């Protein structure tokens, strides 16, 4: 059998694929963070909680409303975005002119409150959520058994990432958004409603987190802890990619997912620190991140 | 005549008062304070968590709220599964908050740290939530007790059942800390002693979330059984993802080595059906258990597992020991705990070995199919009883220096 660094080649292909699947979640979550940071200059610590909220909304819709996976895929992110918009309108908005630290503290506090409430209501061992019937089962790729649902996650996340990038880089709305970050006063003078744009941007970022949550629900236990387990890694991804760089967040998400997957083969004990080691190295060599602009 | 009556009454009152006072004198600081220290916000928060605190409070209420005339107080804290946080809370409790004993102690690394501290401070600790056999082995304490279960019992129960059913080749997914090593070690030993074989293992960080990569390694190992030497949310996630990756469909079997009612409920019967597991207690075994579980349910909204009932048992036994010793001083109470049989809601025939291990019968359960379950918490079929002497390590083999 072919081996690569002492590991059978088929096993390695499997791990590479799994790394890409996990990378899809990193990419989707760091994308939302990058959008929010790039446009609002807010470090959104509530992102993990919003991801968890997405999964729980899907669970609650199914359990209490009988709403299946496909409608929930649209509904849950919209609901999460709605909650985020309320937060932005009532609280976050007051912090725009201040030190970014205030935004960080507020969102971190909100995350703790939201997670605490869900822990109180649902406990920590989580709730079950089955994948939709159309996506159950798997295909044998020769080197591994790929669950169809995981394949779907990669496709969906790629579509979402490309869609968001196009929205921000190539459309008129995106141009307004980017202009509003550069010079809000000037853009306002042209008759564009800048506060509304920022609200939408926060809603969009949180909605992306919610969407990732719904996609994650059939894979992981729907648990109040699912967000805090992931969010630290995602922050590392954003830092490595370059704060606020959307393309950077996407590419780094996939790349680090891949690298983490490989670590799980060669030295599993290090799999939860490898990303942070890379973050430290990148910060030393390129403080603005791999894709960030030097400030 | 009237005066004589009055005098007698006054006299008897004062005698009563002084005797109550004398009794209360037997209790240090006039109060018996028990600290419940466990994970109340992390992966093990349903496994023990605030529900164990509730169980401890029930034990105190059922005891009458007082022992030797002194009030009993339960305090609790969240150690976040970190031994350093746990040790500093324990130190503060013992040094400044007049806590007499610390109990529950989910997470083996935490339990070992706090047991070491308790030994140094000459205080009693009773572990119900942690699993490592080191607590009554290499790191045993004259004041340390281990209730409810341990890794040896799980290895003999769940491991034994699978080996007997043809699961000869094992591969482990192991949580990367004291508990995981202990559980993997005990199970490997038992599997090998039964003529089985261990093909390998992979160690994953606590609260790993995604297990697919580890499961794939287990899948390609060619083992009959994938032993999950982890607990709580980690086991639930691993089982859920194992079914996704077709591990069980391809003929490999999963052994959730530490899996309790709390996790089965979280995972749901659809994903958990058919799993074999070991617990020391189940709510639907008899009328007495059902009545206790109903009371617990009213307080917490869930059914107790062996950790919760075990905590109730440990607190009750500690209070009985104080009563018997006539004081809450550590040495006499530890002596009473070692001597007294355990007869309560958890077990009818428990005994405590000189190394602190409480030995009682364990049960092997299988998780029901969804169509077999009649109510939300109707989840287990009982397969067998594992007699206490087989489930727990014999004293001579425990490696506890106190007993040699």
Interface residues (C-beta under 8 A of the other chain):
Chain A: X8 X10 X11 X14 X15 X18 X19 X21 X22 X119 X123 X124 X125 X126 X127 X128 X130 X131 X138 X144 X145 X147 X149 X150 X219 X220 X221 X223 X225 X226 X229 X230 X261 X264 X265 X268 X269 X271 X272
Chain B: X41 X42 X43 X44 X45 X46 X47 X49 X176 X202 X203 X204 X205 X207 X208 X209 X210 X212 X213 X214 X216 X217 X219 X220 X232 X233 X236 X237 X240 X241 X244 X245 X246 X250 X262 X263 X265 X266 X267 X268 X270 X271 X302
